[in-house]
Amino acid sequence: MYPRILLSSVFKPFAVDDVYSREGSKIELMHNQITKYQGVFSIRNSFNSFGLHAIANNIEAPTTVLDFPTLSRFVREIKKGYDIIGIGGILPNFQKIKKMTELVREIAPQSTLVVGGFCANLPGIEKILDVDYVCVGEGISFMRDLLGMPSEFQYKNPHMFHAGAEVLGVCTRYKKYPHIAVGLGCSYGCDFCAPSHFFGRRHIKFYTRGRDLFEEMMRVKRRCGDAMITFVGDDNFLIDLERAEELRQCVVESGEIFDIFLFGSADRVMQFGPEKLAEMGAGLIWIGRESDVADYAKNRSIDCKSVVGALQRYGIKTILSSILLLEEHTRENITADIDAHLDCNPEFSQFSHYSPLPGTPLYKRLEQENRILHHIPFEEWHAFGQPWFVHPQFTLVEAQKIQDQAYTRDFLELGPSILRHIVTEYQGWRTLKDSDKAHLRKRAQYFGAQMWKYKIIARAIALLAPTDRIRAQALETLANITKDFGALTLTQHGVARGFYVTGRLRQVRTALWGDAIQPPTRIVTYNE
């Protein structure tokens, strides 16, 4: 008889100024890190705590996973008498983790208490928190060892997804996009990369064969009825090019069309090639550009502008991530570095500060140099505000201003990301519609089937545009699409005006009450 287990994320609300959180820390990947400066055009969604679900589905013990409870909901749950309670979180939510561990000790002192997630790398955490175990690294093996289960296991992907929240002010919570945890980490070991070092610079593969991954993709596609699938956990899926090639072959042979979001370094993207990526089903790739002034092996001799452009020709979008406040950055070259990023014209951009998080070589070096500002609370130890270390060239206020300007320029000069997304898929349709490969022609048909709604969105963006430049971009996009897919119907014009109304209402709500959207609480039981 195995013990009963509770695995919980930290509690909400998020994005409020209190002892546990900060107003600027929204629990949304896109809106908090990538499209946060795009106002009503920002992409809003919420994610499951995929690590907790992956653990629960790969142990035999009866386990409840509690995603984003309120504090009172967490209290109600721990009163049920679980044998083991695990709490996962990141360092900016450390005070929430601390509060939850204190409540467990007070209300459920008989429970074995485990803390995991990236916060577990904090030096001396076991002296700060009254816990029985701290899990650093891959959590499934850790829990199986704790429970006395065999170390070997065949990974089973749980039902995980991200859910829409809003598009142009319209609620989209009904829409769920499935996730597959294909693995963990990256062996490249960049000095700032918390995931790479959290997992010991290992590329842990839950799916070693492309065919096994393809079969799981088919399963989740049938369950969710959507071709859009996100590969989570694996920070460089293309490290294993043999697996990627086997997956591509399976997809092409099946005739299935997928729209995959994955992480891949620029060197591996170019090795595999944009055409093969399109055949495999890649729709969005997160690429770490980092900086023109930094010497990371993955980007040596790589022209990121050419990489992004080559992907766009096949309709593949890019999240291009650059780092600000590198040691090499000066007042003279940092603007040029941002210029170089914008010149790549990616669909999505991330500008993160060089972030010395515990467990990384960067943290160890800056700690030895006495440059970590320990008076700054953990709630502010994230890459999207003021930094928490001393830079030789920039003050904390200057650093935040530079980041704000980078994001603002990205939006005002390149336009809303959702519009760029539309432009790239239209370009992919034009490239692939006359391909000599049947699978790529079928992919063009997939893009073409989206154009009716893209016409509506482009028209709505033109109506809501904050500048003449963005309005012109939207109208040009609309004109190009209508040449091939016909003019807007009266109904489509009406829907676009409806988006205009909901967009304006969102802007009013944001002005009066802020733009935080709390994630829904989700409770899932496994092995009951």
C-alpha positions in Angstrom: 0.0 0.0 0.0 1.6 3.2 -1.2 1.2 6.5 0.8 -1.3 9.2 -0.3 0.4 12.2 -1.9 -0.5 15.8 -2.6 1.6 17.8 -5.1 0.8 21.5 -5.2 1.9 24.6 -7.0 2.1 27.9 -5.1 -1.1 29.8 -4.3 -2.7 32.7 -6.1 -3.4 35.6 -6.5 -0.4 36.6 -8.6 0.6 40.0 -9.8 -0.4 41.9 -6.7 1.9 43.9 -4.4 2.0 42.1 -1.1 4.4 40.1 1.0 4.2 37.2 -1.4 4.2 38.7 -4.9 4.7 41.8 -7.1 2.4 43.5 -9.4 4.7 42.9 -12.4 5.0 39.1 -11.9 2.1 37.6 -13.9 1.8 33.9 -14.1 1.7 34.0 -17.9 4.6 33.0 -20.2 3.5 35.1 -23.1 2.1 38.2 -21.4 4.8 38.4 -18.7 7.9 37.7 -20.9 7.1 38.0 -24.6 4.1 40.2 -25.4 3.7 42.0 -22.1 4.3 45.5 -23.6 1.7 44.9 -26.4 -1.4 45.9 -24.4 -4.6 44.7 -25.8 -2.7 42.8 -28.5 -0.8 40.7 -26.0 -1.4 37.0 -26.0 -3.0 35.8 -22.8 -3.0 32.2 -21.6 -2.4 30.0 -18.6 -0.3 26.8 -18.2 -0.5 23.7 -16.0 2.3 23.0 -13.6 3.5 20.3 -16.0 6.3 19.0 -13.7 3.8 18.0 -10.9 1.5 16.3 -13.3 4.4 14.4 -14.9 5.5 13.2 -11.5 2.0 12.1 -10.5 1.4 10.1 -13.7 4.7 8.2 -13.4 4.5 6.9 -9.8 2.1 4.2 -8.7 0.9 6.0 -5.5 -2.5 7.7 -5.3 -1.7 11.4 -5.9 -3.6 14.6 -6.1 -2.2 17.5 -8.1 -3.4 21.0 -7.1 -2.7 23.7 -9.7 -2.9 27.3 -8.5 -5.2 27.1 -5.5 -6.1 30.0 -3.3 -4.4 29.8 0.1 -7.7 28.7 1.8 -8.2 26.0 -0.9 -4.7 24.7 -0.1 -5.5 24.6 3.6 -8.7 22.6 3.0 -6.7 20.1 1.0 -3.9 19.6 3.5 -6.4 18.9 6.2 -7.3 15.6 4.4 -4.3 13.8 5.9 -1.9 13.2 3.1 1.2 11.1 3.9 3.4 13.2 1.7 3.0 16.8 0.6 5.2 18.2 -2.2 5.3 21.9 -3.1 6.9 23.2 -6.3 7.9 26.7 -7.2 10.4 29.3 -8.5 12.4 31.7 -6.5 10.2 34.8 -7.1 7.4 32.8 -5.3 9.7 31.8 -2.4 7.6 33.6 0.3 4.5 31.7 -0.9 6.4 28.4 -0.6 7.6 29.4 2.9 4.0 30.2 4.0 2.7 26.9 2.6 5.4 24.9 4.4 4.6 26.7 7.7 0.9 25.8 7.2 1.7 22.2 6.5 3.8 22.0 9.7 1.0 23.6 11.7 -2.0 21.8 10.2 -0.6 18.5 9.0 2.6 17.8 11.1 2.4 14.1 10.3 2.9 14.7 6.6 6.4 14.2 5.1 7.1 17.6 3.4 9.1 17.9 0.1 10.0 21.1 -1.8 11.1 21.2 -5.4 11.3 23.3 -8.5 14.0 25.9 -9.3 13.6 27.4 -5.8 15.3 24.3 -4.5 18.7 25.5 -5.8 18.7 28.3 -3.2 21.8 27.8 -1.1 20.9 26.7 2.4 17.2 26.3 1.6 16.9 23.4 4.1 18.0 25.7 6.9 15.4 28.3 5.9 12.4 26.0 5.4 11.3 23.3 7.8 11.1 20.5 5.2 12.0 16.8 5.2 13.4 16.7 1.6 14.6 19.1 -1.1 14.3 17.8 -4.7 16.9 19.3 -7.0 16.7 17.9 -10.6 14.4 15.4 -12.2 11.4 14.9 -9.9 10.0 11.6 -11.1 13.1 9.6 -10.2 13.3 11.5 -6.9 9.8 10.5 -5.9 10.1 7.0 -7.1 13.3 6.6 -4.9 11.5 8.2 -2.0 8.7 5.8 -2.3 10.9 2.7 -2.8 9.8 2.1 -6.4 12.1 0.7 -9.1 14.2 3.4 -10.6 13.4 2.4 -14.2 10.1 3.6 -15.6 8.4 4.0 -18.9 7.3 7.6 -19.1 3.6 8.2 -19.4 2.5 11.7 -20.5 -0.3 13.1 -18.4 -3.2 15.3 -19.7 -1.5 18.7 -19.7 -2.3 21.8 -21.7 -2.3 25.6 -21.8 -5.6 27.3 -21.9 -6.4 30.5 -23.7 -7.4 33.4 -21.6 -8.0 36.4 -23.9 -7.5 37.5 -27.5 -8.2 41.2 -28.1 -10.3 41.2 -25.0 -12.4 38.2 -25.9 -12.4 35.3 -23.4 -11.0 32.1 -24.9 -10.8 29.9 -21.8 -12.7 27.1 -23.6 -9.7 26.5 -25.9 -7.1 24.0 -24.6 -3.8 23.2 -26.4 -2.1 20.0 -25.4 1.4 19.6 -24.0 3.9 16.7 -24.1 6.8 16.6 -21.7 9.3 15.2 -24.1 12.3 15.6 -21.8 14.2 17.9 -19.5 17.1 20.2 -19.7 19.9 20.9 -22.2 23.5 19.7 -22.2 24.9 23.0 -23.6 25.3 24.5 -20.1 25.2 28.2 -20.9 26.4 30.1 -17.8 23.0 31.8 -17.1 20.7 28.8 -17.9 18.9 27.6 -14.7 17.2 24.6 -16.4 20.4 23.3 -17.9 22.3 23.3 -14.6 19.2 22.3 -12.5 19.3 19.0 -14.4 23.1 18.7 -14.2 23.8 19.7 -17.8 22.0 16.6 -18.9 19.6 16.3 -21.9 17.1 13.9 -20.3 14.9 12.3 -22.9 11.5 10.9 -21.9 11.0 9.8 -25.5 14.2 8.4 -27.0 12.5 7.4 -30.3 10.8 9.6 -32.7 8.1 6.9 -33.4 7.1 6.7 -29.7 6.8 10.5 -29.6 4.7 10.5 -32.8 2.3 7.9 -31.2 1.9 10.2 -28.2 1.3 13.2 -30.5 -1.5 11.3 -32.2 -3.0 10.3 -28.9 -3.2 13.9 -27.6 -4.3 15.2 -31.0 -7.3 12.8 -30.9 -8.1 13.7 -27.3 -7.9 17.5 -27.7 -8.9 17.7 -31.4 -6.1 20.2 -32.2 -2.9 20.1 -34.2 -1.2 22.6 -32.0 1.1 20.7 -29.5 3.7 22.2 -27.2 6.9 20.2 -26.3 7.6 21.2 -22.7 10.6 20.6 -20.5 13.1 19.9 -23.2 15.1 23.1 -23.6 16.8 22.0 -26.9 14.7 19.3 -28.6 16.9 19.3 -31.6 20.0 18.1 -29.7 19.0 14.7 -30.8 18.7 15.0 -34.6 18.2 11.3 -35.1 15.0 11.4 -33.0 13.9 14.5 -34.8 14.4 12.8 -38.2 12.5 9.7 -37.1 9.7 11.9 -36.0 9.7 13.7 -39.3 9.5 10.5 -41.2 6.6 9.3 -39.1 4.7 12.5 -39.7 5.3 12.6 -43.4 4.3 8.9 -43.8 1.1 9.4 -41.8 0.0 12.5 -43.7 -0.9 14.2 -40.4 -0.4 17.9 -40.0 0.9 19.2 -36.7 1.7 22.7 -35.4 4.4 22.1 -32.8 6.0 24.6 -30.4 9.5 23.5 -29.5 12.8 24.9 -28.2 15.8 24.6 -30.4 19.3 26.2 -30.6 20.1 28.1 -33.8 23.0 25.7 -34.7 20.7 22.7 -34.5 17.9 24.5 -36.4 20.3 25.1 -39.3 21.7 21.5 -39.1 18.2 20.0 -39.4 17.0 22.6 -41.9 13.7 24.6 -42.2 12.2 22.3 -44.8 12.6 19.2 -42.6 11.3 21.2 -39.7 8.2 22.1 -41.7 7.7 18.5 -42.7 8.0 17.5 -39.0 5.3 20.0 -38.1 7.3 22.7 -36.4 5.1 25.8 -36.1 7.0 27.9 -33.5 10.6 27.6 -32.3 12.1 29.3 -29.3 15.7 30.3 -30.3 18.2 31.8 -27.9 20.0 34.5 -29.9 21.5 35.8 -26.6 23.7 38.6 -28.0 26.1 39.6 -30.8 28.6 40.5 -28.1 28.5 37.1 -26.3 30.5 34.0 -27.3 28.1 31.1 -26.8 29.2 28.1 -28.9 25.6 27.4 -30.1 25.6 30.7 -32.0 29.1 30.9 -33.4 29.1 31.6 -37.1 25.3 31.8 -37.0 23.5 34.6 -38.8 20.3 34.8 -36.7 18.6 37.1 -39.3 19.1 34.4 -41.9 17.9 31.7 -39.6 14.7 33.6 -38.8 14.1 34.4 -42.5 14.6 30.9 -43.6 12.1 29.6 -41.1 9.6 32.3 -42.1 9.6 31.2 -45.7 8.2 27.9 -44.5 5.6 29.5 -42.2 7.6 28.7 -39.1 7.4 31.4 -36.4 10.2 32.3 -34.0 10.4 33.4 -30.4 13.8 35.1 -30.5 15.4 35.6 -27.0 18.1 38.1 -26.3 20.0 38.9 -23.2 20.6 42.4 -21.8 23.3 43.4 -19.3 25.9 41.0 -20.3 29.4 41.8 -19.0 30.3 43.0 -22.5 27.4 45.4 -22.8 28.3 49.1 -22.6 26.3 52.2 -23.1 27.6 52.4 -26.6 26.9 48.8 -27.8 23.7 47.7 -26.1 21.5 49.8 -28.4 23.3 48.3 -31.4 22.6 44.8 -30.0 18.9 45.6 -29.6 19.0 46.9 -33.2 20.5 43.7 -34.4 17.7 41.7 -32.6 15.0 43.8 -34.2 16.6 43.5 -37.6 15.9 39.8 -37.4 12.2 40.6 -37.5 11.0 37.7 -35.3 7.3 37.1 -34.6 7.9 37.2 -30.9 10.7 38.7 -28.8 12.1 38.2 -25.3 14.5 40.7 -23.8 15.7 39.2 -20.5 18.3 40.5 -18.2 21.4 38.5 -17.6 20.1 36.6 -14.5 22.3 35.1 -11.8 20.0 32.5 -10.5 21.2 30.0 -7.8 22.6 26.9 -9.2 24.2 28.5 -12.3 27.9 29.3 -12.9 26.9 32.9 -13.3 25.5 33.1 -9.8 28.6 31.4 -8.3 30.9 33.9 -10.1 29.0 37.0 -9.2 28.6 35.8 -5.6 32.4 35.3 -5.4 32.8 38.9 -6.8 30.3 40.2 -4.2 28.1 41.6 -6.9 24.8 39.9 -5.8 22.5 42.4 -4.2 21.1 40.3 -1.4 19.0 43.1 0.0 16.7 42.8 -3.0 13.9 40.4 -2.1 13.4 37.1 -3.9 10.1 38.3 -5.3 12.1 40.6 -7.6 14.7 38.0 -8.6 13.4 37.6 -12.2 14.7 38.8 -15.5 11.9 41.3 -16.3 12.4 44.3 -14.1 15.4 45.7 -12.3 18.3 43.3 -11.9 19.6 42.1 -8.6 23.3 42.3 -9.3 25.9 45.1 -9.9 26.7 45.8 -13.5 29.8 47.9 -14.2 28.0 50.1 -16.7 24.4 50.5 -15.7 22.4 51.4 -12.6 19.3 49.3 -11.7 17.0 52.1 -12.9 18.9 52.4 -16.2 18.8 48.7 -16.7 15.0 48.5 -16.4 14.6 51.5 -18.7 16.7 49.8 -21.4 14.6 46.7 -21.2 11.4 48.7 -21.3 12.6 50.5 -24.4 13.6 47.3 -26.1 10.1 45.8 -25.7 8.4 49.0 -26.7 10.5 49.3 -29.9 9.8 45.7 -30.7 6.0 46.4 -30.5 6.0 49.8 -32.2 8.5 49.1 -35.0 7.6 45.4 -35.8 4.0 45.5 -34.9 1.8 43.3 -32.7 3.1 39.7 -32.5 -0.2 38.3 -33.5 0.0 40.3 -36.8 3.5 39.1 -37.4 2.3 35.5 -36.8 -0.3 36.0 -39.5 2.2 37.4 -42.0 4.5 34.5 -41.5 1.8 31.8 -42.0 0.6 33.7 -45.2 4.2 33.6 -46.4 4.4 29.9 -45.6 1.2 29.3 -47.6 2.7 31.1 -50.6 5.9 29.1 -50.4 4.4 25.7 -49.9 1.2 25.7 -52.0 3.1 24.7 -55.2 5.7 22.5 -53.5 6.6 19.3 -55.3 6.1 17.5 -52.0 2.6 16.4 -51.2 3.0 16.8 -47.4 4.2 20.4 -47.7 1.3 21.2 -50.0 -1.0 19.8 -47.4 0.7 22.0 -44.8 -0.1 25.0 -47.1 -3.7 23.9 -47.0 -3.5 24.0 -43.2 -2.3 27.6 -43.3 -4.9 28.5 -45.9 -7.7 27.2 -43.7 -6.7 29.8 -41.1 -6.9 32.8 -43.4 -10.6 33.5 -42.9 -10.0 34.3 -39.2 -6.7 36.0 -39.9 -8.6 38.5 -42.2 -10.9 39.3 -39.2 -8.0 39.7 -36.8 -6.0 41.9 -39.2 -9.0 44.2 -39.7 -9.6 44.4 -35.9 -5.9 45.3 -35.4 -6.3 48.1 -37.9 -9.3 49.4 -36.0 -7.5 49.2 -32.6 -4.0 50.3 -33.9 -2.3 52.8 -31.5 -0.2 54.2 -34.3 -0.4 55.0 -38.1 2.5 52.6 -38.7 0.8 49.6 -37.0 -2.5 50.5 -38.8 -0.7 50.5 -42.1 1.0 47.1 -41.3 -2.4 45.6 -40.5 -4.1 47.0 -43.7 -1.2 45.8 -45.9 -1.5 42.3 -44.4 -5.2 42.3 -44.9 -4.8 43.5 -48.5 -2.3 40.7 -49.3 -4.6 38.0 -47.8 -7.7 39.2 -49.5 -6.0 39.1 -52.9 -5.8 35.3 -52.5 -8.7 34.5 -50.2 -11.3 37.1 -51.1 -12.6 40.2 -49.4 -14.1 40.3 -45.9 -17.8 39.4 -45.9 -20.3 41.6 -44.1 -20.3 39.0 -41.2 -16.5 39.1 -41.0 -16.6 42.9 -40.9 -19.1 42.7 -38.1 -16.9 40.3 -36.1 -13.9 42.5 -36.6 -15.9 45.5 -35.1 -16.9 43.2 -32.3 -13.2 42.6 -31.5 -12.8 46.4 -31.6 -15.4 46.8 -28.9 -14.0 44.0 -26.7 -10.5 45.4 -27.2 -11.5 48.9 -26.1 -13.3 47.4 -23.1 -10.1 45.5 -22.2 -8.2 48.8 -22.3 -10.7 50.4 -20.0 -10.6 47.4 -17.6 -6.8 47.6 -17.6 -6.8 51.3 -16.9 -9.2 51.0 -14.0 -8.3 47.7 -12.4 -5.1 46.4 -14.0 -4.6 43.6 -16.5 -3.8 40.6 -14.2 -5.7 37.5 -15.1 -5.6 34.8 -12.4 -5.1 31.2 -13.6 -7.9 28.8 -12.9 -7.5 26.3 -10.1 -7.2 22.7 -11.4 -7.4 19.5 -9.3 -6.5 16.2 -10.8 -6.2 12.8 -9.1 -3.9 10.0 -10.3 -3.9 6.3 -9.4 -7.0 6.4 -7.3 
